[in-house]
Amino acid sequence: MSKPKSGVDVSTDGTPSSKGPASKSASPRSSSSRSPSARSKARRFALQALYQIQLTGCSAAAAEQQFLDDHEMKRVDVEYLHALLAGTSEHRDELESLITPILDRAFTALDPIEKAILYIGCFELVHRIDVPYRVVINEAIELALQFGATESHKYVNSILDRLARVHRPHEQGR
C-alpha cells in the first residue's frame, strides 16, 4: 500500500507521546511504541486486515497473525491493532446496526474500504472512549483519503460525525 498523501496530525491521537527511544526488547505481541503515530499505523493495518477479512472470509485472528508475521511491527501499537480487530469482530453486528440507519444506501452496498473504516471508527466511538471523538473522525478521514474512493472521506466524515453526536454528546461542546 502507498504512503499517506498527507501527514497525520499525530499530536491529537489520544495517546501520550513517548519522548525516549522505544524498547528494542519488545515481544511481537507488545508494542514498542505507544506514540500517536503507532496508533495511526495500527489503524492502517486494521483497515487492511478488515478488508482482507471481507474479501477472503478469514477470521480476525488469522488476519492479525498474518499481518504480525508479514510486516515490520516495531513502530506499530500491536496491542491497539489487536483491540481493533478483536473489537470489530466481536461487535460486528452491533456496529453494523449503529451505522446502517445513518446510511443513504444499504450497508451491503458500501465499498469494502468504507465499510472497514466505518467499523473501526464506530468501534472507537462506542467502545474506546479513551480516544477523543475528533481523533477518531480525523484518523478515519485520513484512512479514507489514503485508501478510499475520491469522495469517500466526505461520506465517512458525515457518518462518523452523526454517530459521534449520539455516542459522544459530552464531547461535542469542546
Biotite code that builds the C-alpha atoms (Angstrom):
import biotite.structure as struc

atoms = struc.array([
    struc.Atom([0.000, 0.000, 0.000], chain_id="A", res_id=1, res_name="MET", atom_name="CA", element="C"),
    struc.Atom([1.143, 3.531, -0.576], chain_id="A", res_id=2, res_name="SER", atom_name="CA", element="C"),
    struc.Atom([2.342, 6.142, 1.858], chain_id="A", res_id=3, res_name="LYS", atom_name="CA", element="C"),
    struc.Atom([-0.195, 8.678, 3.154], chain_id="A", res_id=4, res_name="PRO", atom_name="CA", element="C"),
    struc.Atom([-0.977, 11.590, 0.833], chain_id="A", res_id=5, res_name="LYS", atom_name="CA", element="C"),
    struc.Atom([-0.882, 13.926, 3.785], chain_id="A", res_id=6, res_name="SER", atom_name="CA", element="C"),
    struc.Atom([0.740, 13.710, 7.177], chain_id="A", res_id=7, res_name="GLY", atom_name="CA", element="C"),
    struc.Atom([-1.411, 12.639, 10.061], chain_id="A", res_id=8, res_name="VAL", atom_name="CA", element="C"),
    struc.Atom([-1.604, 15.085, 12.947], chain_id="A", res_id=9, res_name="ASP", atom_name="CA", element="C"),
    struc.Atom([-0.200, 12.661, 15.414], chain_id="A", res_id=10, res_name="VAL", atom_name="CA", element="C"),
    struc.Atom([-0.301, 15.077, 18.327], chain_id="A", res_id=11, res_name="SER", atom_name="CA", element="C"),
    struc.Atom([-4.047, 14.625, 18.717], chain_id="A", res_id=12, res_name="THR", atom_name="CA", element="C"),
    struc.Atom([-4.226, 10.831, 18.619], chain_id="A", res_id=13, res_name="ASP", atom_name="CA", element="C"),
    struc.Atom([-5.393, 10.340, 22.162], chain_id="A", res_id=14, res_name="GLY", atom_name="CA", element="C"),
    struc.Atom([-2.246, 8.622, 23.396], chain_id="A", res_id=15, res_name="THR", atom_name="CA", element="C"),
    struc.Atom([0.723, 10.106, 25.219], chain_id="A", res_id=16, res_name="PRO", atom_name="CA", element="C"),
    struc.Atom([3.720, 10.662, 23.008], chain_id="A", res_id=17, res_name="SER", atom_name="CA", element="C"),
    struc.Atom([6.873, 8.966, 24.165], chain_id="A", res_id=18, res_name="SER", atom_name="CA", element="C"),
    struc.Atom([9.944, 11.201, 24.269], chain_id="A", res_id=19, res_name="LYS", atom_name="CA", element="C"),
    struc.Atom([12.574, 8.487, 24.514], chain_id="A", res_id=20, res_name="GLY", atom_name="CA", element="C"),
    struc.Atom([13.550, 5.680, 22.169], chain_id="A", res_id=21, res_name="PRO", atom_name="CA", element="C"),
    struc.Atom([11.336, 2.622, 22.014], chain_id="A", res_id=22, res_name="ALA", atom_name="CA", element="C"),
    struc.Atom([12.445, -0.539, 23.733], chain_id="A", res_id=23, res_name="SER", atom_name="CA", element="C"),
    struc.Atom([14.230, -2.934, 21.412], chain_id="A", res_id=24, res_name="LYS", atom_name="CA", element="C"),
    struc.Atom([13.362, -5.951, 23.507], chain_id="A", res_id=25, res_name="SER", atom_name="CA", element="C"),
    struc.Atom([9.609, -5.779, 22.924], chain_id="A", res_id=26, res_name="ALA", atom_name="CA", element="C"),
    struc.Atom([7.884, -9.011, 22.028], chain_id="A", res_id=27, res_name="SER", atom_name="CA", element="C"),
    struc.Atom([5.841, -9.230, 18.801], chain_id="A", res_id=28, res_name="PRO", atom_name="CA", element="C"),
    struc.Atom([2.614, -9.013, 20.868], chain_id="A", res_id=29, res_name="ARG", atom_name="CA", element="C"),
    struc.Atom([3.644, -5.906, 22.762], chain_id="A", res_id=30, res_name="SER", atom_name="CA", element="C"),
    struc.Atom([4.045, -2.522, 21.227], chain_id="A", res_id=31, res_name="SER", atom_name="CA", element="C"),
    struc.Atom([7.460, -0.992, 21.169], chain_id="A", res_id=32, res_name="SER", atom_name="CA", element="C"),
    struc.Atom([5.829, 2.384, 20.862], chain_id="A", res_id=33, res_name="SER", atom_name="CA", element="C"),
    struc.Atom([2.754, 3.974, 22.343], chain_id="A", res_id=34, res_name="ARG", atom_name="CA", element="C"),
    struc.Atom([3.097, 7.092, 20.225], chain_id="A", res_id=35, res_name="SER", atom_name="CA", element="C"),
    struc.Atom([0.190, 8.568, 18.297], chain_id="A", res_id=36, res_name="PRO", atom_name="CA", element="C"),
    struc.Atom([1.800, 7.542, 15.015], chain_id="A", res_id=37, res_name="SER", atom_name="CA", element="C"),
    struc.Atom([1.973, 3.960, 16.323], chain_id="A", res_id=38, res_name="ALA", atom_name="CA", element="C"),
    struc.Atom([-1.798, 4.022, 16.771], chain_id="A", res_id=39, res_name="ARG", atom_name="CA", element="C"),
    struc.Atom([-2.249, 5.512, 13.299], chain_id="A", res_id=40, res_name="SER", atom_name="CA", element="C"),
    struc.Atom([-0.206, 2.634, 11.889], chain_id="A", res_id=41, res_name="LYS", atom_name="CA", element="C"),
    struc.Atom([-2.297, 0.164, 13.896], chain_id="A", res_id=42, res_name="ALA", atom_name="CA", element="C"),
    struc.Atom([-5.445, 1.646, 12.348], chain_id="A", res_id=43, res_name="ARG", atom_name="CA", element="C"),
    struc.Atom([-3.932, 1.371, 8.862], chain_id="A", res_id=44, res_name="ARG", atom_name="CA", element="C"),
    struc.Atom([-3.094, -2.307, 9.401], chain_id="A", res_id=45, res_name="PHE", atom_name="CA", element="C"),
    struc.Atom([-6.537, -2.899, 10.937], chain_id="A", res_id=46, res_name="ALA", atom_name="CA", element="C"),
    struc.Atom([-8.138, -1.391, 7.827], chain_id="A", res_id=47, res_name="LEU", atom_name="CA", element="C"),
    struc.Atom([-6.084, -3.662, 5.587], chain_id="A", res_id=48, res_name="GLN", atom_name="CA", element="C"),
    struc.Atom([-6.894, -6.701, 7.721], chain_id="A", res_id=49, res_name="ALA", atom_name="CA", element="C"),
    struc.Atom([-10.624, -5.900, 7.774], chain_id="A", res_id=50, res_name="LEU", atom_name="CA", element="C"),
    struc.Atom([-10.533, -5.505, 4.002], chain_id="A", res_id=51, res_name="TYR", atom_name="CA", element="C"),
    struc.Atom([-8.845, -8.914, 3.732], chain_id="A", res_id=52, res_name="GLN", atom_name="CA", element="C"),
    struc.Atom([-11.439, -10.446, 6.074], chain_id="A", res_id=53, res_name="ILE", atom_name="CA", element="C"),
    struc.Atom([-14.279, -9.113, 3.918], chain_id="A", res_id=54, res_name="GLN", atom_name="CA", element="C"),
    struc.Atom([-12.752, -10.434, 0.704], chain_id="A", res_id=55, res_name="LEU", atom_name="CA", element="C"),
    struc.Atom([-11.485, -13.815, 1.905], chain_id="A", res_id=56, res_name="THR", atom_name="CA", element="C"),
    struc.Atom([-13.753, -14.649, 4.832], chain_id="A", res_id=57, res_name="GLY", atom_name="CA", element="C"),
    struc.Atom([-10.784, -15.440, 7.089], chain_id="A", res_id=58, res_name="CYS", atom_name="CA", element="C"),
    struc.Atom([-11.060, -14.861, 10.822], chain_id="A", res_id=59, res_name="SER", atom_name="CA", element="C"),
    struc.Atom([-9.823, -11.713, 12.553], chain_id="A", res_id=60, res_name="ALA", atom_name="CA", element="C"),
    struc.Atom([-7.289, -13.821, 14.452], chain_id="A", res_id=61, res_name="ALA", atom_name="CA", element="C"),
    struc.Atom([-5.927, -15.339, 11.231], chain_id="A", res_id=62, res_name="ALA", atom_name="CA", element="C"),
    struc.Atom([-5.687, -11.941, 9.533], chain_id="A", res_id=63, res_name="ALA", atom_name="CA", element="C"),
    struc.Atom([-3.974, -10.456, 12.579], chain_id="A", res_id=64, res_name="GLU", atom_name="CA", element="C"),
    struc.Atom([-1.448, -13.296, 12.741], chain_id="A", res_id=65, res_name="GLN", atom_name="CA", element="C"),
    struc.Atom([-0.676, -12.917, 9.047], chain_id="A", res_id=66, res_name="GLN", atom_name="CA", element="C"),
    struc.Atom([-0.024, -9.185, 9.486], chain_id="A", res_id=67, res_name="PHE", atom_name="CA", element="C"),
    struc.Atom([2.174, -9.818, 12.529], chain_id="A", res_id=68, res_name="LEU", atom_name="CA", element="C"),
    struc.Atom([4.155, -12.408, 10.561], chain_id="A", res_id=69, res_name="ASP", atom_name="CA", element="C"),
    struc.Atom([4.422, -10.467, 7.299], chain_id="A", res_id=70, res_name="ASP", atom_name="CA", element="C"),
    struc.Atom([5.050, -6.873, 8.415], chain_id="A", res_id=71, res_name="HIS", atom_name="CA", element="C"),
    struc.Atom([7.565, -4.963, 10.480], chain_id="A", res_id=72, res_name="GLU", atom_name="CA", element="C"),
    struc.Atom([5.729, -4.014, 13.672], chain_id="A", res_id=73, res_name="MET", atom_name="CA", element="C"),
    struc.Atom([8.394, -2.117, 15.638], chain_id="A", res_id=74, res_name="LYS", atom_name="CA", element="C"),
    struc.Atom([6.598, 1.204, 15.238], chain_id="A", res_id=75, res_name="ARG", atom_name="CA", element="C"),
    struc.Atom([3.052, -0.151, 15.409], chain_id="A", res_id=76, res_name="VAL", atom_name="CA", element="C"),
    struc.Atom([0.931, -0.310, 18.532], chain_id="A", res_id=77, res_name="ASP", atom_name="CA", element="C"),
    struc.Atom([0.183, -4.015, 18.097], chain_id="A", res_id=78, res_name="VAL", atom_name="CA", element="C"),
    struc.Atom([-1.933, -4.108, 21.241], chain_id="A", res_id=79, res_name="GLU", atom_name="CA", element="C"),
    struc.Atom([-4.185, -1.472, 19.706], chain_id="A", res_id=80, res_name="TYR", atom_name="CA", element="C"),
    struc.Atom([-4.211, -3.373, 16.406], chain_id="A", res_id=81, res_name="LEU", atom_name="CA", element="C"),
    struc.Atom([-5.370, -6.430, 18.327], chain_id="A", res_id=82, res_name="HIS", atom_name="CA", element="C"),
    struc.Atom([-8.010, -4.398, 20.178], chain_id="A", res_id=83, res_name="ALA", atom_name="CA", element="C"),
    struc.Atom([-9.369, -3.012, 16.893], chain_id="A", res_id=84, res_name="LEU", atom_name="CA", element="C"),
    struc.Atom([-9.513, -6.369, 15.145], chain_id="A", res_id=85, res_name="LEU", atom_name="CA", element="C"),
    struc.Atom([-10.907, -8.281, 18.119], chain_id="A", res_id=86, res_name="ALA", atom_name="CA", element="C"),
    struc.Atom([-13.363, -5.496, 18.946], chain_id="A", res_id=87, res_name="GLY", atom_name="CA", element="C"),
    struc.Atom([-14.711, -5.013, 15.434], chain_id="A", res_id=88, res_name="THR", atom_name="CA", element="C"),
    struc.Atom([-15.053, -8.772, 15.101], chain_id="A", res_id=89, res_name="SER", atom_name="CA", element="C"),
    struc.Atom([-16.765, -9.241, 18.462], chain_id="A", res_id=90, res_name="GLU", atom_name="CA", element="C"),
    struc.Atom([-19.119, -6.266, 17.989], chain_id="A", res_id=91, res_name="HIS", atom_name="CA", element="C"),
    struc.Atom([-19.667, -6.528, 14.225], chain_id="A", res_id=92, res_name="ARG", atom_name="CA", element="C"),
    struc.Atom([-23.467, -6.907, 14.427], chain_id="A", res_id=93, res_name="ASP", atom_name="CA", element="C"),
    struc.Atom([-23.777, -4.066, 16.931], chain_id="A", res_id=94, res_name="GLU", atom_name="CA", element="C"),
    struc.Atom([-21.564, -1.771, 14.843], chain_id="A", res_id=95, res_name="LEU", atom_name="CA", element="C"),
    struc.Atom([-23.484, -2.556, 11.681], chain_id="A", res_id=96, res_name="GLU", atom_name="CA", element="C"),
    struc.Atom([-26.803, -1.861, 13.453], chain_id="A", res_id=97, res_name="SER", atom_name="CA", element="C"),
    struc.Atom([-25.497, 1.529, 14.622], chain_id="A", res_id=98, res_name="LEU", atom_name="CA", element="C"),
    struc.Atom([-24.120, 2.502, 11.208], chain_id="A", res_id=99, res_name="ILE", atom_name="CA", element="C"),
    struc.Atom([-26.970, 1.264, 8.971], chain_id="A", res_id=100, res_name="THR", atom_name="CA", element="C"),
    struc.Atom([-29.730, 3.737, 9.978], chain_id="A", res_id=101, res_name="PRO", atom_name="CA", element="C"),
    struc.Atom([-27.455, 6.664, 9.131], chain_id="A", res_id=102, res_name="ILE", atom_name="CA", element="C"),
    struc.Atom([-26.548, 5.439, 5.652], chain_id="A", res_id=103, res_name="LEU", atom_name="CA", element="C"),
    struc.Atom([-28.174, 6.607, 2.432], chain_id="A", res_id=104, res_name="ASP", atom_name="CA", element="C"),
    struc.Atom([-27.838, 3.101, 0.981], chain_id="A", res_id=105, res_name="ARG", atom_name="CA", element="C"),
    struc.Atom([-27.815, -0.497, 2.154], chain_id="A", res_id=106, res_name="ALA", atom_name="CA", element="C"),
    struc.Atom([-24.836, -1.458, 4.307], chain_id="A", res_id=107, res_name="PHE", atom_name="CA", element="C"),
    struc.Atom([-24.041, -4.246, 1.846], chain_id="A", res_id=108, res_name="THR", atom_name="CA", element="C"),
    struc.Atom([-23.748, -1.640, -0.937], chain_id="A", res_id=109, res_name="ALA", atom_name="CA", element="C"),
    struc.Atom([-20.837, 0.104, 0.775], chain_id="A", res_id=110, res_name="LEU", atom_name="CA", element="C"),
    struc.Atom([-17.378, -0.204, -0.680], chain_id="A", res_id=111, res_name="ASP", atom_name="CA", element="C"),
    struc.Atom([-15.289, -2.666, 1.399], chain_id="A", res_id=112, res_name="PRO", atom_name="CA", element="C"),
    struc.Atom([-12.813, 0.096, 2.290], chain_id="A", res_id=113, res_name="ILE", atom_name="CA", element="C"),
    struc.Atom([-15.581, 2.410, 3.520], chain_id="A", res_id=114, res_name="GLU", atom_name="CA", element="C"),
    struc.Atom([-17.098, -0.477, 5.453], chain_id="A", res_id=115, res_name="LYS", atom_name="CA", element="C"),
    struc.Atom([-13.799, -1.254, 7.167], chain_id="A", res_id=116, res_name="ALA", atom_name="CA", element="C"),
    struc.Atom([-13.190, 2.419, 8.030], chain_id="A", res_id=117, res_name="ILE", atom_name="CA", element="C"),
    struc.Atom([-16.709, 2.753, 9.437], chain_id="A", res_id=118, res_name="LEU", atom_name="CA", element="C"),
    struc.Atom([-16.293, -0.416, 11.514], chain_id="A", res_id=119, res_name="TYR", atom_name="CA", element="C"),
    struc.Atom([-13.084, 0.964, 13.015], chain_id="A", res_id=120, res_name="ILE", atom_name="CA", element="C"),
    struc.Atom([-14.490, 4.450, 13.579], chain_id="A", res_id=121, res_name="GLY", atom_name="CA", element="C"),
    struc.Atom([-17.769, 3.245, 15.069], chain_id="A", res_id=122, res_name="CYS", atom_name="CA", element="C"),
    struc.Atom([-15.941, 0.789, 17.326], chain_id="A", res_id=123, res_name="PHE", atom_name="CA", element="C"),
    struc.Atom([-13.664, 3.542, 18.605], chain_id="A", res_id=124, res_name="GLU", atom_name="CA", element="C"),
    struc.Atom([-16.562, 5.971, 19.149], chain_id="A", res_id=125, res_name="LEU", atom_name="CA", element="C"),
    struc.Atom([-18.632, 3.452, 21.089], chain_id="A", res_id=126, res_name="VAL", atom_name="CA", element="C"),
    struc.Atom([-16.076, 1.239, 22.824], chain_id="A", res_id=127, res_name="HIS", atom_name="CA", element="C"),
    struc.Atom([-12.863, 3.293, 23.060], chain_id="A", res_id=128, res_name="ARG", atom_name="CA", element="C"),
    struc.Atom([-13.934, 6.396, 24.904], chain_id="A", res_id=129, res_name="ILE", atom_name="CA", element="C"),
    struc.Atom([-10.277, 6.967, 25.820], chain_id="A", res_id=130, res_name="ASP", atom_name="CA", element="C"),
    struc.Atom([-9.806, 8.195, 22.239], chain_id="A", res_id=131, res_name="VAL", atom_name="CA", element="C"),
    struc.Atom([-11.322, 11.658, 21.662], chain_id="A", res_id=132, res_name="PRO", atom_name="CA", element="C"),
    struc.Atom([-14.061, 11.661, 19.036], chain_id="A", res_id=133, res_name="TYR", atom_name="CA", element="C"),
    struc.Atom([-12.236, 14.253, 16.928], chain_id="A", res_id=134, res_name="ARG", atom_name="CA", element="C"),
    struc.Atom([-9.228, 11.943, 16.757], chain_id="A", res_id=135, res_name="VAL", atom_name="CA", element="C"),
    struc.Atom([-11.459, 9.040, 15.697], chain_id="A", res_id=136, res_name="VAL", atom_name="CA", element="C"),
    struc.Atom([-13.011, 11.106, 12.909], chain_id="A", res_id=137, res_name="ILE", atom_name="CA", element="C"),
    struc.Atom([-9.712, 12.651, 11.763], chain_id="A", res_id=138, res_name="ASN", atom_name="CA", element="C"),
    struc.Atom([-7.993, 9.276, 11.643], chain_id="A", res_id=139, res_name="GLU", atom_name="CA", element="C"),
    struc.Atom([-10.898, 7.795, 9.664], chain_id="A", res_id=140, res_name="ALA", atom_name="CA", element="C"),
    struc.Atom([-10.760, 10.683, 7.196], chain_id="A", res_id=141, res_name="ILE", atom_name="CA", element="C"),
    struc.Atom([-7.012, 10.119, 6.751], chain_id="A", res_id=142, res_name="GLU", atom_name="CA", element="C"),
    struc.Atom([-7.620, 6.425, 6.029], chain_id="A", res_id=143, res_name="LEU", atom_name="CA", element="C"),
    struc.Atom([-10.354, 7.300, 3.532], chain_id="A", res_id=144, res_name="ALA", atom_name="CA", element="C"),
    struc.Atom([-8.104, 9.838, 1.816], chain_id="A", res_id=145, res_name="LEU", atom_name="CA", element="C"),
    struc.Atom([-5.307, 7.301, 1.586], chain_id="A", res_id=146, res_name="GLN", atom_name="CA", element="C"),
    struc.Atom([-7.247, 4.172, 0.636], chain_id="A", res_id=147, res_name="PHE", atom_name="CA", element="C"),
    struc.Atom([-10.802, 5.132, -0.294], chain_id="A", res_id=148, res_name="GLY", atom_name="CA", element="C"),
    struc.Atom([-12.508, 6.375, -3.404], chain_id="A", res_id=149, res_name="ALA", atom_name="CA", element="C"),
    struc.Atom([-12.206, 10.032, -4.401], chain_id="A", res_id=150, res_name="THR", atom_name="CA", element="C"),
    struc.Atom([-15.040, 11.381, -2.250], chain_id="A", res_id=151, res_name="GLU", atom_name="CA", element="C"),
    struc.Atom([-15.274, 8.653, 0.382], chain_id="A", res_id=152, res_name="SER", atom_name="CA", element="C"),
    struc.Atom([-13.606, 10.806, 3.041], chain_id="A", res_id=153, res_name="HIS", atom_name="CA", element="C"),
    struc.Atom([-16.595, 13.161, 2.968], chain_id="A", res_id=154, res_name="LYS", atom_name="CA", element="C"),
    struc.Atom([-19.021, 10.271, 3.327], chain_id="A", res_id=155, res_name="TYR", atom_name="CA", element="C"),
    struc.Atom([-17.053, 8.685, 6.180], chain_id="A", res_id=156, res_name="VAL", atom_name="CA", element="C"),
    struc.Atom([-16.833, 12.065, 7.906], chain_id="A", res_id=157, res_name="ASN", atom_name="CA", element="C"),
    struc.Atom([-20.597, 12.625, 7.730], chain_id="A", res_id=158, res_name="SER", atom_name="CA", element="C"),
    struc.Atom([-21.442, 9.152, 9.058], chain_id="A", res_id=159, res_name="ILE", atom_name="CA", element="C"),
    struc.Atom([-18.972, 9.253, 11.935], chain_id="A", res_id=160, res_name="LEU", atom_name="CA", element="C"),
    struc.Atom([-19.941, 12.827, 12.818], chain_id="A", res_id=161, res_name="ASP", atom_name="CA", element="C"),
    struc.Atom([-23.561, 11.741, 13.199], chain_id="A", res_id=162, res_name="ARG", atom_name="CA", element="C"),
    struc.Atom([-22.510, 8.743, 15.285], chain_id="A", res_id=163, res_name="LEU", atom_name="CA", element="C"),
    struc.Atom([-20.384, 10.998, 17.497], chain_id="A", res_id=164, res_name="ALA", atom_name="CA", element="C"),
    struc.Atom([-23.356, 13.281, 18.166], chain_id="A", res_id=165, res_name="ARG", atom_name="CA", element="C"),
    struc.Atom([-25.257, 10.286, 19.551], chain_id="A", res_id=166, res_name="VAL", atom_name="CA", element="C"),
    struc.Atom([-22.469, 8.400, 21.310], chain_id="A", res_id=167, res_name="HIS", atom_name="CA", element="C"),
    struc.Atom([-20.205, 11.267, 22.425], chain_id="A", res_id=168, res_name="ARG", atom_name="CA", element="C"),
    struc.Atom([-22.562, 14.196, 23.123], chain_id="A", res_id=169, res_name="PRO", atom_name="CA", element="C"),
    struc.Atom([-20.496, 15.233, 26.170], chain_id="A", res_id=170, res_name="HIS", atom_name="CA", element="C"),
    struc.Atom([-17.504, 15.939, 23.902], chain_id="A", res_id=171, res_name="GLU", atom_name="CA", element="C"),
    struc.Atom([-19.414, 17.993, 21.341], chain_id="A", res_id=172, res_name="GLN", atom_name="CA", element="C"),
    struc.Atom([-19.104, 21.293, 23.219], chain_id="A", res_id=173, res_name="GLY", atom_name="CA", element="C"),
    struc.Atom([-15.310, 21.150, 23.471], chain_id="A", res_id=174, res_name="ARG", atom_name="CA", element="C"),
])
